[in-house]
Amino acid sequence: MKFYFTSSSKIWEDPAWVAGIADAGYDGWEISADGNYRLDTPDTFAAVKKAMADTGLPVTIHAPFSDLNPASVNAPIWEETVHQLELTIEKAAELTDTVVVHPGYLSPVSR
């Protein structure tokens, strides 16, 4: 079993901290592709690739989940969720073969 460190967008101001992941005993870095870590933002994507190259750490990508719901019965929400997942998976394919996606949740109305 491998253990990956997952990070929040609050610590992205300076990616130098990524080097400490292996020192702390983790096997890799799980990037939450949400907020400051959106992979479709060119500067962020370049910084992620640089951090990977500098550290040699393998990564997994956690698909965005803030304000999204793959189980939504509200068509515009569901469509945007699928769009965001597609964008993330396309960019993640350049970095890893693992993308974490949760199935979403049913609201009280949709149950």
Jmol script that loads the backbone (N, CA, C; Angstrom):
load data "model"
ATOM      1  N   MET A   1       0.843  -1.174   0.000  1.00  0.00           N
ATOM      2  CA  MET A   1       0.000   0.000   0.000  1.00  0.00           C
ATOM      3  C   MET A   1       0.891   1.240   0.000  1.00  0.00           C
ATOM      4  N   LYS A   2       0.460   2.240  -0.746  1.00  0.00           N
ATOM      5  CA  LYS A   2       1.203   3.499  -0.823  1.00  0.00           C
ATOM      6  C   LYS A   2       0.377   4.609  -0.194  1.00  0.00           C
ATOM      7  N   PHE A   3       1.066   5.576   0.365  1.00  0.00           N
ATOM      8  CA  PHE A   3       0.412   6.715   1.004  1.00  0.00           C
ATOM      9  C   PHE A   3       0.846   8.001   0.323  1.00  0.00           C
ATOM     10  N   TYR A   4      -0.147   8.733  -0.147  1.00  0.00           N
ATOM     11  CA  TYR A   4       0.101  10.003  -0.816  1.00  0.00           C
ATOM     12  C   TYR A   4      -0.392  11.142   0.064  1.00  0.00           C
ATOM     13  N   PHE A   5       0.346  12.225   0.068  1.00  0.00           N
ATOM     14  CA  PHE A   5      -0.028  13.419   0.815  1.00  0.00           C
ATOM     15  C   PHE A   5      -0.948  14.257  -0.055  1.00  0.00           C
ATOM     16  N   THR A   6      -2.105  14.610   0.473  1.00  0.00           N
ATOM     17  CA  THR A   6      -2.995  15.481  -0.291  1.00  0.00           C
ATOM     18  C   THR A   6      -2.937  16.884   0.296  1.00  0.00           C
ATOM     19  N   SER A   7      -2.985  17.858  -0.567  1.00  0.00           N
ATOM     20  CA  SER A   7      -2.756  19.227  -0.138  1.00  0.00           C
ATOM     21  C   SER A   7      -3.942  20.117  -0.454  1.00  0.00           C
ATOM     22  N   SER A   8      -4.105  21.128   0.362  1.00  0.00           N
ATOM     23  CA  SER A   8      -5.155  22.110   0.112  1.00  0.00           C
ATOM     24  C   SER A   8      -4.571  23.281  -0.662  1.00  0.00           C
ATOM     25  N   SER A   9      -5.444  24.084  -1.212  1.00  0.00           N
ATOM     26  CA  SER A   9      -4.979  25.211  -2.015  1.00  0.00           C
ATOM     27  C   SER A   9      -4.330  26.300  -1.178  1.00  0.00           C
ATOM     28  N   LYS A  10      -4.506  26.283   0.129  1.00  0.00           N
ATOM     29  CA  LYS A  10      -3.935  27.336   0.982  1.00  0.00           C
ATOM     30  C   LYS A  10      -2.413  27.310   0.979  1.00  0.00           C
ATOM     31  N   ILE A  11      -1.806  26.162   0.735  1.00  0.00           N
ATOM     32  CA  ILE A  11      -0.349  26.093   0.826  1.00  0.00           C
ATOM     33  C   ILE A  11       0.338  26.205  -0.519  1.00  0.00           C
ATOM     34  N   TRP A  12      -0.383  26.619  -1.539  1.00  0.00           N
ATOM     35  CA  TRP A  12       0.175  26.666  -2.880  1.00  0.00           C
ATOM     36  C   TRP A  12       0.944  27.949  -3.165  1.00  0.00           C
ATOM     37  N   GLU A  13       0.925  28.902  -2.270  1.00  0.00           N
ATOM     38  CA  GLU A  13       1.609  30.155  -2.554  1.00  0.00           C
ATOM     39  C   GLU A  13       3.071  29.949  -2.915  1.00  0.00           C
ATOM     40  N   ASP A  14       3.732  28.987  -2.268  1.00  0.00           N
ATOM     41  CA  ASP A  14       5.126  28.682  -2.569  1.00  0.00           C
ATOM     42  C   ASP A  14       5.269  27.166  -2.648  1.00  0.00           C
ATOM     43  N   PRO A  15       5.431  26.604  -3.849  1.00  0.00           N
ATOM     44  CA  PRO A  15       5.475  25.148  -3.989  1.00  0.00           C
ATOM     45  C   PRO A  15       6.734  24.485  -3.436  1.00  0.00           C
ATOM     46  N   ALA A  16       7.623  25.241  -2.808  1.00  0.00           N
ATOM     47  CA  ALA A  16       8.840  24.651  -2.249  1.00  0.00           C
ATOM     48  C   ALA A  16       8.529  23.583  -1.195  1.00  0.00           C
ATOM     49  N   TRP A  17       7.382  23.676  -0.550  1.00  0.00           N
ATOM     50  CA  TRP A  17       7.005  22.711   0.485  1.00  0.00           C
ATOM     51  C   TRP A  17       6.863  21.296  -0.063  1.00  0.00           C
ATOM     52  N   VAL A  18       6.628  21.147  -1.378  1.00  0.00           N
ATOM     53  CA  VAL A  18       6.402  19.823  -1.967  1.00  0.00           C
ATOM     54  C   VAL A  18       7.602  18.911  -1.726  1.00  0.00           C
ATOM     55  N   ALA A  19       8.786  19.471  -1.701  1.00  0.00           N
ATOM     56  CA  ALA A  19       9.996  18.663  -1.475  1.00  0.00           C
ATOM     57  C   ALA A  19       9.953  17.927  -0.136  1.00  0.00           C
ATOM     58  N   GLY A  20       9.221  18.450   0.820  1.00  0.00           N
ATOM     59  CA  GLY A  20       9.151  17.822   2.139  1.00  0.00           C
ATOM     60  C   GLY A  20       8.231  16.609   2.208  1.00  0.00           C
ATOM     61  N   ILE A  21       7.461  16.343   1.164  1.00  0.00           N
ATOM     62  CA  ILE A  21       6.518  15.222   1.186  1.00  0.00           C
ATOM     63  C   ILE A  21       7.256  13.897   1.342  1.00  0.00           C
ATOM     64  N   ALA A  22       8.272  13.670   0.523  1.00  0.00           N
ATOM     65  CA  ALA A  22       9.036  12.426   0.627  1.00  0.00           C
ATOM     66  C   ALA A  22       9.787  12.363   1.958  1.00  0.00           C
ATOM     67  N   ASP A  23      10.324  13.489   2.407  1.00  0.00           N
ATOM     68  CA  ASP A  23      11.037  13.526   3.689  1.00  0.00           C
ATOM     69  C   ASP A  23      10.129  13.143   4.844  1.00  0.00           C
ATOM     70  N   ALA A  24       8.835  13.427   4.709  1.00  0.00           N
ATOM     71  CA  ALA A  24       7.868  13.103   5.760  1.00  0.00           C
ATOM     72  C   ALA A  24       7.413  11.642   5.687  1.00  0.00           C
ATOM     73  N   GLY A  25       7.892  10.900   4.684  1.00  0.00           N
ATOM     74  CA  GLY A  25       7.576   9.482   4.593  1.00  0.00           C
ATOM     75  C   GLY A  25       6.458   9.111   3.635  1.00  0.00           C
ATOM     76  N   TYR A  26       5.944  10.077   2.899  1.00  0.00           N
ATOM     77  CA  TYR A  26       4.880   9.778   1.940  1.00  0.00           C
ATOM     78  C   TYR A  26       5.472   9.261   0.627  1.00  0.00           C
ATOM     79  N   ASP A  27       4.682   8.473  -0.079  1.00  0.00           N
ATOM     80  CA  ASP A  27       5.123   7.892  -1.341  1.00  0.00           C
ATOM     81  C   ASP A  27       4.886   8.808  -2.535  1.00  0.00           C
ATOM     82  N   GLY A  28       3.992   9.790  -2.386  1.00  0.00           N
ATOM     83  CA  GLY A  28       3.677  10.675  -3.495  1.00  0.00           C
ATOM     84  C   GLY A  28       2.777  11.809  -3.056  1.00  0.00           C
ATOM     85  N   TRP A  29       2.333  12.543  -4.044  1.00  0.00           N
ATOM     86  CA  TRP A  29       1.554  13.758  -3.811  1.00  0.00           C
ATOM     87  C   TRP A  29       0.215  13.635  -4.526  1.00  0.00           C
ATOM     88  N   GLU A  30      -0.888  13.754  -3.790  1.00  0.00           N
ATOM     89  CA  GLU A  30      -2.211  13.819  -4.411  1.00  0.00           C
ATOM     90  C   GLU A  30      -2.590  15.285  -4.538  1.00  0.00           C
ATOM     91  N   ILE A  31      -2.787  15.707  -5.766  1.00  0.00           N
ATOM     92  CA  ILE A  31      -3.120  17.099  -6.039  1.00  0.00           C
ATOM     93  C   ILE A  31      -4.631  17.231  -6.131  1.00  0.00           C
ATOM     94  N   SER A  32      -5.202  18.060  -5.282  1.00  0.00           N
ATOM     95  CA  SER A  32      -6.633  18.360  -5.368  1.00  0.00           C
ATOM     96  C   SER A  32      -6.799  19.424  -6.443  1.00  0.00           C
ATOM     97  N   ALA A  33      -7.310  19.036  -7.592  1.00  0.00           N
ATOM     98  CA  ALA A  33      -7.403  19.938  -8.752  1.00  0.00           C
ATOM     99  C   ALA A  33      -8.597  20.874  -8.601  1.00  0.00           C
ATOM    100  N   ASP A  34      -8.540  21.672  -7.578  1.00  0.00           N
ATOM    101  CA  ASP A  34      -9.621  22.582  -7.220  1.00  0.00           C
ATOM    102  C   ASP A  34      -8.989  23.892  -6.764  1.00  0.00           C
ATOM    103  N   GLY A  35      -9.696  24.973  -6.860  1.00  0.00           N
ATOM    104  CA  GLY A  35      -9.180  26.251  -6.365  1.00  0.00           C
ATOM    105  C   GLY A  35      -7.848  26.606  -7.000  1.00  0.00           C
ATOM    106  N   ASN A  36      -6.835  26.848  -6.181  1.00  0.00           N
ATOM    107  CA  ASN A  36      -5.514  27.265  -6.670  1.00  0.00           C
ATOM    108  C   ASN A  36      -4.779  26.167  -7.435  1.00  0.00           C
ATOM    109  N   TYR A  37      -5.275  24.935  -7.395  1.00  0.00           N
ATOM    110  CA  TYR A  37      -4.599  23.822  -8.063  1.00  0.00           C
ATOM    111  C   TYR A  37      -5.263  23.420  -9.377  1.00  0.00           C
ATOM    112  N   ARG A  38      -6.138  24.238  -9.919  1.00  0.00           N
ATOM    113  CA  ARG A  38      -6.812  23.872 -11.178  1.00  0.00           C
ATOM    114  C   ARG A  38      -5.769  23.611 -12.259  1.00  0.00           C
ATOM    115  N   LEU A  39      -5.847  22.455 -12.875  1.00  0.00           N
ATOM    116  CA  LEU A  39      -4.852  22.075 -13.871  1.00  0.00           C
ATOM    117  C   LEU A  39      -5.057  22.770 -15.207  1.00  0.00           C
ATOM    118  N   ASP A  40      -6.218  23.365 -15.430  1.00  0.00           N
ATOM    119  CA  ASP A  40      -6.449  24.070 -16.698  1.00  0.00           C
ATOM    120  C   ASP A  40      -5.963  25.515 -16.653  1.00  0.00           C
ATOM    121  N   THR A  41      -5.322  25.905 -15.567  1.00  0.00           N
ATOM    122  CA  THR A  41      -4.694  27.214 -15.451  1.00  0.00           C
ATOM    123  C   THR A  41      -3.219  27.037 -15.832  1.00  0.00           C
ATOM    124  N   PRO A  42      -2.770  27.640 -16.933  1.00  0.00           N
ATOM    125  CA  PRO A  42      -1.405  27.380 -17.419  1.00  0.00           C
ATOM    126  C   PRO A  42      -0.294  27.578 -16.387  1.00  0.00           C
ATOM    127  N   ASP A  43      -0.361  28.646 -15.599  1.00  0.00           N
ATOM    128  CA  ASP A  43       0.694  28.875 -14.599  1.00  0.00           C
ATOM    129  C   ASP A  43       0.709  27.778 -13.541  1.00  0.00           C
ATOM    130  N   THR A  44      -0.467  27.360 -13.108  1.00  0.00           N
ATOM    131  CA  THR A  44      -0.551  26.296 -12.109  1.00  0.00           C
ATOM    132  C   THR A  44      -0.025  24.988 -12.683  1.00  0.00           C
ATOM    133  N   PHE A  45      -0.439  24.677 -13.904  1.00  0.00           N
ATOM    134  CA  PHE A  45      -0.001  23.432 -14.528  1.00  0.00           C
ATOM    135  C   PHE A  45       1.522  23.410 -14.660  1.00  0.00           C
ATOM    136  N   ALA A  46       2.099  24.512 -15.065  1.00  0.00           N
ATOM    137  CA  ALA A  46       3.559  24.601 -15.190  1.00  0.00           C
ATOM    138  C   ALA A  46       4.231  24.433 -13.830  1.00  0.00           C
ATOM    139  N   ALA A  47       3.665  25.035 -12.794  1.00  0.00           N
ATOM    140  CA  ALA A  47       4.244  24.915 -11.450  1.00  0.00           C
ATOM    141  C   ALA A  47       4.162  23.479 -10.942  1.00  0.00           C
ATOM    142  N   VAL A  48       3.052  22.791 -11.227  1.00  0.00           N
ATOM    143  CA  VAL A  48       2.914  21.385 -10.829  1.00  0.00           C
ATOM    144  C   VAL A  48       3.971  20.547 -11.537  1.00  0.00           C
ATOM    145  N   LYS A  49       4.111  20.742 -12.848  1.00  0.00           N
ATOM    146  CA  LYS A  49       5.111  19.977 -13.592  1.00  0.00           C
ATOM    147  C   LYS A  49       6.525  20.246 -13.077  1.00  0.00           C
ATOM    148  N   LYS A  50       6.798  21.498 -12.735  1.00  0.00           N
ATOM    149  CA  LYS A  50       8.121  21.832 -12.199  1.00  0.00           C
ATOM    150  C   LYS A  50       8.341  21.159 -10.845  1.00  0.00           C
ATOM    151  N   ALA A  51       7.342  21.205  -9.975  1.00  0.00           N
ATOM    152  CA  ALA A  51       7.467  20.564  -8.663  1.00  0.00           C
ATOM    153  C   ALA A  51       7.688  19.064  -8.817  1.00  0.00           C
ATOM    154  N   MET A  52       6.984  18.453  -9.774  1.00  0.00           N
ATOM    155  CA  MET A  52       7.181  17.023 -10.018  1.00  0.00           C
ATOM    156  C   MET A  52       8.601  16.748 -10.504  1.00  0.00           C
ATOM    157  N   ALA A  53       9.085  17.561 -11.432  1.00  0.00           N
ATOM    158  CA  ALA A  53      10.432  17.367 -11.971  1.00  0.00           C
ATOM    159  C   ALA A  53      11.490  17.593 -10.894  1.00  0.00           C
ATOM    160  N   ASP A  54      11.288  18.619 -10.077  1.00  0.00           N
ATOM    161  CA  ASP A  54      12.268  18.950  -9.035  1.00  0.00           C
ATOM    162  C   ASP A  54      12.339  17.881  -7.945  1.00  0.00           C
ATOM    163  N   THR A  55      11.201  17.262  -7.632  1.00  0.00           N
ATOM    164  CA  THR A  55      11.158  16.323  -6.513  1.00  0.00           C
ATOM    165  C   THR A  55      11.179  14.854  -6.935  1.00  0.00           C
ATOM    166  N   GLY A  56      10.775  14.573  -8.167  1.00  0.00           N
ATOM    167  CA  GLY A  56      10.676  13.186  -8.608  1.00  0.00           C
ATOM    168  C   GLY A  56       9.490  12.448  -8.008  1.00  0.00           C
ATOM    169  N   LEU A  57       8.609  13.183  -7.330  1.00  0.00           N
ATOM    170  CA  LEU A  57       7.452  12.548  -6.694  1.00  0.00           C
ATOM    171  C   LEU A  57       6.408  12.134  -7.724  1.00  0.00           C
ATOM    172  N   PRO A  58       5.873  10.923  -7.596  1.00  0.00           N
ATOM    173  CA  PRO A  58       4.712  10.573  -8.410  1.00  0.00           C
ATOM    174  C   PRO A  58       3.487  11.300  -7.863  1.00  0.00           C
ATOM    175  N   VAL A  59       2.519  11.532  -8.724  1.00  0.00           N
ATOM    176  CA  VAL A  59       1.305  12.228  -8.294  1.00  0.00           C
ATOM    177  C   VAL A  59       0.064  11.445  -8.690  1.00  0.00           C
ATOM    178  N   THR A  60      -0.998  11.697  -7.964  1.00  0.00           N
ATOM    179  CA  THR A  60      -2.349  11.349  -8.372  1.00  0.00           C
ATOM    180  C   THR A  60      -3.115  12.660  -8.364  1.00  0.00           C
ATOM    181  N   ILE A  61      -4.222  12.682  -9.068  1.00  0.00           N
ATOM    182  CA  ILE A  61      -5.032  13.892  -9.139  1.00  0.00           C
ATOM    183  C   ILE A  61      -6.390  13.591  -8.535  1.00  0.00           C
ATOM    184  N   HIS A  62      -6.833  14.456  -7.645  1.00  0.00           N
ATOM    185  CA  HIS A  62      -8.195  14.367  -7.124  1.00  0.00           C
ATOM    186  C   HIS A  62      -9.019  15.362  -7.910  1.00  0.00           C
ATOM    187  N   ALA A  63     -10.024  14.860  -8.616  1.00  0.00           N
ATOM    188  CA  ALA A  63     -10.860  15.728  -9.448  1.00  0.00           C
ATOM    189  C   ALA A  63     -11.538  16.801  -8.605  1.00  0.00           C
ATOM    190  N   PRO A  64     -11.841  17.954  -9.203  1.00  0.00           N
ATOM    191  CA  PRO A  64     -12.495  19.014  -8.445  1.00  0.00           C
ATOM    192  C   PRO A  64     -13.865  18.560  -7.927  1.00  0.00           C
ATOM    193  N   PHE A  65     -14.215  19.103  -6.767  1.00  0.00           N
ATOM    194  CA  PHE A  65     -15.493  18.721  -6.154  1.00  0.00           C
ATOM    195  C   PHE A  65     -16.242  19.901  -5.575  1.00  0.00           C
ATOM    196  N   SER A  66     -15.588  21.014  -5.383  1.00  0.00           N
ATOM    197  CA  SER A  66     -16.259  22.191  -4.822  1.00  0.00           C
ATOM    198  C   SER A  66     -17.335  22.677  -5.790  1.00  0.00           C
ATOM    199  N   ASP A  67     -18.559  22.784  -5.294  1.00  0.00           N
ATOM    200  CA  ASP A  67     -19.699  23.281  -6.064  1.00  0.00           C
ATOM    201  C   ASP A  67     -20.092  22.362  -7.220  1.00  0.00           C
ATOM    202  N   LEU A  68     -19.584  21.156  -7.269  1.00  0.00           N
ATOM    203  CA  LEU A  68     -19.890  20.212  -8.335  1.00  0.00           C
ATOM    204  C   LEU A  68     -20.543  18.964  -7.753  1.00  0.00           C
ATOM    205  N   ASN A  69     -21.295  18.253  -8.582  1.00  0.00           N
ATOM    206  CA  ASN A  69     -21.950  17.027  -8.104  1.00  0.00           C
ATOM    207  C   ASN A  69     -22.272  16.115  -9.285  1.00  0.00           C
ATOM    208  N   PRO A  70     -21.503  15.030  -9.460  1.00  0.00           N
ATOM    209  CA  PRO A  70     -21.767  14.118 -10.572  1.00  0.00           C
ATOM    210  C   PRO A  70     -23.104  13.382 -10.459  1.00  0.00           C
ATOM    211  N   ALA A  71     -23.749  13.446  -9.317  1.00  0.00           N
ATOM    212  CA  ALA A  71     -25.055  12.786  -9.149  1.00  0.00           C
ATOM    213  C   ALA A  71     -26.217  13.776  -9.221  1.00  0.00           C
ATOM    214  N   SER A  72     -25.938  15.005  -9.590  1.00  0.00           N
ATOM    215  CA  SER A  72     -26.981  16.023  -9.612  1.00  0.00           C
ATOM    216  C   SER A  72     -28.084  15.676 -10.617  1.00  0.00           C
ATOM    217  N   VAL A  73     -29.324  15.927 -10.208  1.00  0.00           N
ATOM    218  CA  VAL A  73     -30.447  15.775 -11.138  1.00  0.00           C
ATOM    219  C   VAL A  73     -30.793  17.126 -11.779  1.00  0.00           C
ATOM    220  N   ASN A  74     -30.057  18.151 -11.424  1.00  0.00           N
ATOM    221  CA  ASN A  74     -30.193  19.480 -12.011  1.00  0.00           C
ATOM    222  C   ASN A  74     -29.271  19.503 -13.240  1.00  0.00           C
ATOM    223  N   ALA A  75     -29.844  19.452 -14.421  1.00  0.00           N
ATOM    224  CA  ALA A  75     -29.072  19.285 -15.658  1.00  0.00           C
ATOM    225  C   ALA A  75     -27.906  20.273 -15.808  1.00  0.00           C
ATOM    226  N   PRO A  76     -28.091  21.584 -15.589  1.00  0.00           N
ATOM    227  CA  PRO A  76     -26.945  22.493 -15.750  1.00  0.00           C
ATOM    228  C   PRO A  76     -25.801  22.201 -14.768  1.00  0.00           C
ATOM    229  N   ILE A  77     -26.129  21.816 -13.549  1.00  0.00           N
ATOM    230  CA  ILE A  77     -25.083  21.474 -12.574  1.00  0.00           C
ATOM    231  C   ILE A  77     -24.359  20.211 -13.026  1.00  0.00           C
ATOM    232  N   TRP A  78     -25.120  19.208 -13.441  1.00  0.00           N
ATOM    233  CA  TRP A  78     -24.528  17.947 -13.890  1.00  0.00           C
ATOM    234  C   TRP A  78     -23.637  18.186 -15.113  1.00  0.00           C
ATOM    235  N   GLU A  79     -24.120  18.973 -16.064  1.00  0.00           N
ATOM    236  CA  GLU A  79     -23.344  19.233 -17.282  1.00  0.00           C
ATOM    237  C   GLU A  79     -22.037  19.957 -16.968  1.00  0.00           C
ATOM    238  N   GLU A  80     -22.093  20.943 -16.083  1.00  0.00           N
ATOM    239  CA  GLU A  80     -20.855  21.646 -15.713  1.00  0.00           C
ATOM    240  C   GLU A  80     -19.910  20.716 -14.963  1.00  0.00           C
ATOM    241  N   THR A  81     -20.454  19.851 -14.130  1.00  0.00           N
ATOM    242  CA  THR A  81     -19.626  18.881 -13.413  1.00  0.00           C
ATOM    243  C   THR A  81     -18.890  17.987 -14.399  1.00  0.00           C
ATOM    244  N   VAL A  82     -19.601  17.464 -15.368  1.00  0.00           N
ATOM    245  CA  VAL A  82     -18.979  16.605 -16.379  1.00  0.00           C
ATOM    246  C   VAL A  82     -17.917  17.389 -17.155  1.00  0.00           C
ATOM    247  N   HIS A  83     -18.217  18.624 -17.489  1.00  0.00           N
ATOM    248  CA  HIS A  83     -17.247  19.473 -18.198  1.00  0.00           C
ATOM    249  C   HIS A  83     -15.966  19.641 -17.374  1.00  0.00           C
ATOM    250  N   GLN A  84     -16.110  19.944 -16.101  1.00  0.00           N
ATOM    251  CA  GLN A  84     -14.949  20.125 -15.223  1.00  0.00           C
ATOM    252  C   GLN A  84     -14.143  18.827 -15.077  1.00  0.00           C
ATOM    253  N   LEU A  85     -14.847  17.708 -14.958  1.00  0.00           N
ATOM    254  CA  LEU A  85     -14.156  16.413 -14.863  1.00  0.00           C
ATOM    255  C   LEU A  85     -13.387  16.118 -16.149  1.00  0.00           C
ATOM    256  N   GLU A  86     -13.988  16.396 -17.289  1.00  0.00           N
ATOM    257  CA  GLU A  86     -13.304  16.180 -18.570  1.00  0.00           C
ATOM    258  C   GLU A  86     -12.032  17.026 -18.669  1.00  0.00           C
ATOM    259  N   LEU A  87     -12.135  18.309 -18.328  1.00  0.00           N
ATOM    260  CA  LEU A  87     -10.958  19.183 -18.364  1.00  0.00           C
ATOM    261  C   LEU A  87      -9.841  18.644 -17.479  1.00  0.00           C
ATOM    262  N   THR A  88     -10.214  18.233 -16.289  1.00  0.00           N
ATOM    263  CA  THR A  88      -9.224  17.734 -15.332  1.00  0.00           C
ATOM    264  C   THR A  88      -8.566  16.457 -15.829  1.00  0.00           C
ATOM    265  N   ILE A  89      -9.360  15.526 -16.316  1.00  0.00           N
ATOM    266  CA  ILE A  89      -8.809  14.245 -16.776  1.00  0.00           C
ATOM    267  C   ILE A  89      -7.889  14.448 -17.976  1.00  0.00           C
ATOM    268  N   GLU A  90      -8.260  15.345 -18.880  1.00  0.00           N
ATOM    269  CA  GLU A  90      -7.406  15.618 -20.033  1.00  0.00           C
ATOM    270  C   GLU A  90      -6.039  16.148 -19.598  1.00  0.00           C
ATOM    271  N   LYS A  91      -6.023  17.109 -18.669  1.00  0.00           N
ATOM    272  CA  LYS A  91      -4.746  17.670 -18.200  1.00  0.00           C
ATOM    273  C   LYS A  91      -3.998  16.663 -17.327  1.00  0.00           C
ATOM    274  N   ALA A  92      -4.725  15.928 -16.497  1.00  0.00           N
ATOM    275  CA  ALA A  92      -4.089  14.956 -15.611  1.00  0.00           C
ATOM    276  C   ALA A  92      -3.379  13.860 -16.393  1.00  0.00           C
ATOM    277  N   ALA A  93      -3.876  13.552 -17.587  1.00  0.00           N
ATOM    278  CA  ALA A  93      -3.275  12.498 -18.400  1.00  0.00           C
ATOM    279  C   ALA A  93      -1.814  12.791 -18.733  1.00  0.00           C
ATOM    280  N   GLU A  94      -1.433  14.060 -18.693  1.00  0.00           N
ATOM    281  CA  GLU A  94      -0.038  14.432 -18.939  1.00  0.00           C
ATOM    282  C   GLU A  94       0.842  14.214 -17.711  1.00  0.00           C
ATOM    283  N   LEU A  95       0.203  13.975 -16.549  1.00  0.00           N
ATOM    284  CA  LEU A  95       0.942  13.878 -15.296  1.00  0.00           C
ATOM    285  C   LEU A  95       0.892  12.500 -14.644  1.00  0.00           C
ATOM    286  N   THR A  96      -0.218  11.787 -14.829  1.00  0.00           N
ATOM    287  CA  THR A  96      -0.441  10.552 -14.083  1.00  0.00           C
ATOM    288  C   THR A  96      -1.475   9.691 -14.785  1.00  0.00           C
ATOM    289  N   ASP A  97      -1.603   8.457 -14.323  1.00  0.00           N
ATOM    290  CA  ASP A  97      -2.668   7.601 -14.843  1.00  0.00           C
ATOM    291  C   ASP A  97      -3.763   7.383 -13.799  1.00  0.00           C
ATOM    292  N   THR A  98      -3.732   8.170 -12.713  1.00  0.00           N
ATOM    293  CA  THR A  98      -4.711   8.007 -11.640  1.00  0.00           C
ATOM    294  C   THR A  98      -5.416   9.327 -11.337  1.00  0.00           C
ATOM    295  N   VAL A  99      -6.748   9.314 -11.505  1.00  0.00           N
ATOM    296  CA  VAL A  99      -7.594  10.453 -11.158  1.00  0.00           C
ATOM    297  C   VAL A  99      -8.691   9.932 -10.238  1.00  0.00           C
ATOM    298  N   VAL A 100      -8.818  10.545  -9.070  1.00  0.00           N
ATOM    299  CA  VAL A 100      -9.837  10.153  -8.100  1.00  0.00           C
ATOM    300  C   VAL A 100     -11.103  10.958  -8.361  1.00  0.00           C
ATOM    301  N   VAL A 101     -12.227  10.259  -8.521  1.00  0.00           N
ATOM    302  CA  VAL A 101     -13.528  10.891  -8.728  1.00  0.00           C
ATOM    303  C   VAL A 101     -14.518  10.217  -7.782  1.00  0.00           C
ATOM    304  N   HIS A 102     -15.274  11.004  -7.058  1.00  0.00           N
ATOM    305  CA  HIS A 102     -16.311  10.456  -6.197  1.00  0.00           C
ATOM    306  C   HIS A 102     -17.647  10.512  -6.936  1.00  0.00           C
ATOM    307  N   PRO A 103     -18.564   9.601  -6.620  1.00  0.00           N
ATOM    308  CA  PRO A 103     -19.811   9.514  -7.381  1.00  0.00           C
ATOM    309  C   PRO A 103     -20.812  10.630  -7.129  1.00  0.00           C
ATOM    310  N   GLY A 104     -20.599  11.475  -6.167  1.00  0.00           N
ATOM    311  CA  GLY A 104     -21.540  12.555  -5.877  1.00  0.00           C
ATOM    312  C   GLY A 104     -22.537  12.145  -4.819  1.00  0.00           C
ATOM    313  N   TYR A 105     -23.544  12.963  -4.658  1.00  0.00           N
ATOM    314  CA  TYR A 105     -24.544  12.716  -3.615  1.00  0.00           C
ATOM    315  C   TYR A 105     -25.916  13.094  -4.140  1.00  0.00           C
ATOM    316  N   LEU A 106     -26.908  12.414  -3.604  1.00  0.00           N
ATOM    317  CA  LEU A 106     -28.281  12.711  -3.971  1.00  0.00           C
ATOM    318  C   LEU A 106     -28.873  13.677  -2.956  1.00  0.00           C
ATOM    319  N   SER A 107     -29.472  14.730  -3.446  1.00  0.00           N
ATOM    320  CA  SER A 107     -30.118  15.687  -2.569  1.00  0.00           C
ATOM    321  C   SER A 107     -31.428  15.067  -2.052  1.00  0.00           C
ATOM    322  N   PRO A 108     -31.999  15.655  -1.009  1.00  0.00           N
ATOM    323  CA  PRO A 108     -33.281  15.123  -0.507  1.00  0.00           C
ATOM    324  C   PRO A 108     -34.360  15.090  -1.589  1.00  0.00           C
ATOM    325  N   VAL A 109     -34.362  16.063  -2.484  1.00  0.00           N
ATOM    326  CA  VAL A 109     -35.371  16.117  -3.540  1.00  0.00           C
ATOM    327  C   VAL A 109     -35.178  14.961  -4.542  1.00  0.00           C
ATOM    328  N   SER A 110     -33.932  14.633  -4.858  1.00  0.00           N
ATOM    329  CA  SER A 110     -33.672  13.610  -5.875  1.00  0.00           C
ATOM    330  C   SER A 110     -33.834  12.187  -5.359  1.00  0.00           C
ATOM    331  N   ARG A 111     -33.884  12.016  -4.052  1.00  0.00           N
ATOM    332  CA  ARG A 111     -34.051  10.671  -3.499  1.00  0.00           C
ATOM    333  C   ARG A 111     -35.453  10.240  -3.720  1.00  0.00           C
TER     334      ARG A 111
END
end "model"
wireframe off; spacefill off
backbone 0.3
color backbone group
